[in-house]
Amino acid sequence: MLAVNYTTLRDKMKTYMDKITDDYETLIVTRKDNKNVVMLSEESYNNMMENIYVMGNKSNYDWLIQSKAQLENGMVSTHDLPEVEADE
């Protein structure tokens, strides 16, 4: 996580935005009176919102945890998928 004041961010906006998107960094922009702002990439934001949604639905979350435990305990099966021929 990075922290920068507003003036520095304004002077080096592209550099910080590239760090946020390319390096998956989160940036705290410090401001007067502790009115700070957090910047993150759209991809990180979407991921966070999806996680909040999944974890907000208890039955879905419980199902995912159970599935994860089954995977970790080797309770998996494999299947051969039929080959699909492409139309020429």
Secondary structure, DSSP 8 states (H G I E B T S, - for coil): -EEEEHHHHHHTHHHHHHHHHHS---EEEE-GGG--EEE--HHHHHHHHHHHHHHHSHHHHHHHHHHHHHHHTT--------------
